[in-house]
Amino acid sequence: MNRPVVVGVDGSPPSLVAAEHAAQAAVWRSRPLHLVHGYLHPLGYGVPINPYEVGVPAASEDGRAMLEQAATELVDRWPGLTVEVRQVAGGPGATLVEESRRAELLVVGSRGLGGFAGLLLGSVGTQVAAHGHCPVLVIRPPDRPIPSEGPVLVGVDGSESAELAVGHGAEEAGRRGGTLVLVHVAGEGDDDGEARALLATAGAAARGSRPGLVVEERVVVAPKPDQALVEATGDAALVVAGSRGRGGFAGLLLGSVSQTLVQHARCPVLIAHPHQPEQ
């Protein structure tokens, strides 16, 4: 099953920047790229109000033209890239979550059409980052071009979710030919030896999966792990986070650190959801 890289596109500038990141990700992975537009408003606008008007509105020609233009521009920039476009009768968040069941990677912009200036991550991005069934790449800041340099950063806390994030981080750093930086945020008075041991274990796993990969291990002492990791993203090309950290509640789909990163990180954020089993 040749899972595609899927990106949500609504014609807004952030979504078109996300499509560029998705195209690069598809090329790196040798995967097809699917541009998907969920064309019903997430609150239901566009659905017939008259109860006797049964059915769902048809896809619009404007939407089709927008997707086709975006696809043409991406193929021009990345010759050989296979791109498919599709409009889906559904709200954008729900549409992308469903698409993620069959995707290698899901990419979403940090704000779409109608986003409020004070809302750092739109409702669609929040929904997809929390509920995706495959790794989800959130493009932050919304107008940033594809980073050409900088390390891949991963927060390490000893959780199973963080182990998955380290694996994805090693793959991403290997694709980019960059450095993998593993960071553990320790509190004042925490056992430095335990922190070093956690990082050493994670570093060994990363080097084992990618021989020759340059891996740095850092202990950062700070009262709040989420804020410390946000600060560390200032010079990074990508930060990879697990979907849940240590002590995370089973019903909480994104841990507090991951939530903070998708809202405030200074670089794109990859949430390392495990893939849905192939069907």
N, C-alpha and C positions, 0 to 999 in steps of 0.2 A: 504494500500500500504506500504510494508516494504521496505522503501527507503534504499539503501545500502550506505556504506562509499566507496567512489571511490578514487583511487590514481593512478596517472600517473607513469608508470614504464618504463624506457628505458634501464635498465642495468647499468646505471652510479651509482657510490657510493652514491651521494646525493639522487637519486630516490629510492635506496634500503633503505636508512635511513628513507625517507618519508614513505615507505611501512611499516616499523616497527611502526612508529607513527600512521599510519592509522589503523593498526591491533589493537593497544591498544585502539584507539578511537572506533573501531567497537565493541570490547569486552565491553567497558564501556557503550555503547549504546544498546547492544544486537542486533546488526545489522550484516548482511552479509558484506563481504569485496569484492570489485571488483578491480582486478588489470587490468589496461587498458594501452595498448601500441598503440599510434597513429604512424604508421610506415612510413608515408610519410614525407619527409623533409619539414619543414615549408615554405621553399622558392620554393618548387615544385620539388626538386631533387627526382629521383625515378619514376617520371611520364614519360612515353614513350615520347621521343623527336620526333620520326617519327609520323607525323599527321595521317598516315595510320594505325598505331598501336593503334587501339581504345581499351580503357579499362584501368583498374587500375591494377598495379602489385599485385600479390597474396601475402598474408602474408607469412613471411619466417619461415622456420623451426628453425632457430637460435632464432628468436623472441619468438616462441612458447616454446622452451626449456628454454629460460631465464625466462619467466613468470612462467612456471611450477616449475622450481627450486625455485624461490622466494616464490611461494605459498606453496611448501612443507616445506620450512624452517620456514615460518610463522605459519603454522599449528602445526609444532613440538614445537614451542615456546608457542603458545596459543592453547592448545588442546580444541576442541569443536568449534573453529572458522570456519565458513563457508566461503570458498574463491572460487571465480570464476575468470577465466582469459579470456581476450579477446583482440585480435588484431583488430584494426580498420583502414581502408584505409583512412587516413586523417592526416593532420599536427597535432602534439601533442597539441598545444594550442587550436585550433578549436575543436578537438576531445573532450578534457576535458570540454570545455565550454558547448558543446552539452550534454555531460554526466551529467553535473551538473543540468540539468533540471529535472532529475529523482533521484537525490542523496540527502541523508540526510546531507552529508558532503563531500567536495572535498578536497583532500590533494595533495600538490605539493611540490617537492623539490625546493630549492632556486637556484640550477644550475644543468642543465642536461648535456648530451653529447655535446661536442663542445663549452661549455661555456668559454668565455674569462675571464682570471683571474681578469681583472679590472671591469668586469660587475658584480655588486653585486647580482643582481637578473636577471636570464636569461629571454629571451623574452617570453618563455612559461609561467613562473611564473608570469610575469608582466601582460600578457594577461588574464590569468585565474583569478588572484586577482582582476582585474578591471571588468571583464565581467561575472563572475560566477553567476549562478541563484540559488545558495544555499550558506551557509557559506563556506568559503574557508580557509583552514589551510595551511599557508606557513611555511615550516620547515627551520628555521634559528637558528644558523649557520648550514651549510649543513652537517657537520660531528658530530653534537651534539647528544648524545644518549637521550632517552626519560627522561626528568627531573623527578627526584624522589622526589624533594621537592621544595619549593618556592611558593610564592603566585600567584594568577591570578590577573593581573593588567588590569584596564579599565580606559581609559580617558573619563572624563565627561565634556561636554560643554553645556548641556541643549538642544541639538538638538534631533530630532526624531531618527536619526541614532544612536546617543549615547545611547538613551534609549534602543534600540534593543541590542546594545553591552553590556549594563549592564545586561540584561536578559540572554544573552549567557554566560557572565562572571560568573553569579551566578550559572548557570547550571554546568559549567566547574569546578568551585571551589568545588561545592557539590560532583561531581563525584570523584574528587581527594582527598576529605577530607581536603582541604586546606583553606586558607584565601583569601577573595576577597578584593583587595585594590582598592578603587576608588580615582582617582587623577584628580584634576582640576588645570590647569596651569593658573595662574593669572599674569597680567602685573603689573609693578610698578604703584602704585597709584590706582589700581582697588579696587572696593568696596569689602572688605573682607566678609561683611555680605551676599552679593549676592552669593559669591563663596560658603560660608558655607550652604546657603539655597539650592543651586543646589545639593551639595553633600548629604545633609540631605534627600532631595526628592529621589535621586537615591538610597541612602542607605536603605530607608524605602521600596522601591520597591523590592530591592534585598532580604532583610530579609523576606518580605512578600511572595516571591516566593519560598524561601528556609528556612523554620523555623529552627533555630539552627545554621545557617551559620554565621561564624565570618566575620564581615565586618569592614574594617578600612577606614576612610575618610581622605584624605590628600589634603591640599592646597599647591601648589608649586609656588613660585614667580620666574618668569623667563621671559626674553624678547621673547623667541621663544618656543611655545608649543611643536612643533615636536621634537626639540633637548632635551627639558626637559623630554619628555616621553621616548625617546631613552635611556637617562641616567638612568631612573627609571627601565628599563627592565633588568639591570645588574644582579639582584638577583631573577628575576621572572621565574616561570615555563612556563608562557604563558601571552601574552598581547592580549587583545581583542579590536578591533577598529571598529567603524562604517564605512560604505562605503563612507559617506560624513559627513562633520562637519557643523557647523553653517556658513551660508553665502555661502555654496557650490553651484556651478552652476548646473542647472538641467542636462546639458550635460556632466558634469565632473563626471565620474563613480567612481573615487577614490579621496577623498579630499587630501590636501597636507600633513596633519598629517599621514593619512593612508599610503600614498605613501612613506613617509620617514620611517615609521615603517617597511614596507615590504622590504625596501632596507637596513636598518641599525640596526634594533632591535637586541638585544643580546639574544633573546629567540624566540621560535616559535610565529607566529602572526596569530590570527584568525580574518578574515575580516567578519563582521556580515551582509552578504547579506541576505535579506529575502528569504525564500523558494519560488520557482516557485509553483504556485497553482497545486495541483494534478490533473491529467487528466485521 
